[in-house]
Amino acid sequence: MRAIIEEARVMDLQYGHLFDDVIVNSSLDQCVVQLSMLCDKLRTEPQWVPVQWLGKQPSSLLANQNQD
């Protein structure tokens, strides 16, 4: 059990900045509720990613960037 806790701590230190939320699998009911809340949040709140992640930029986006 200590090894699992230590591995989780190390993973959190190395990769925690890449995640917005963590679901701990302690109770199926709690996990389902938390997952549902996160899905609702994703569906209702605006999301942001760098434009470079979207692939080729449409010409309208390029024109707007040049004006800024």
Summary of the structure (lengths in Angstrom):
residues: 68
radius of gyration: 18.8
end to end distance: 54.1
largest distance: 56.8
contacts: 96
relative contact order: 0.06
helix: 69%
strand: 0%
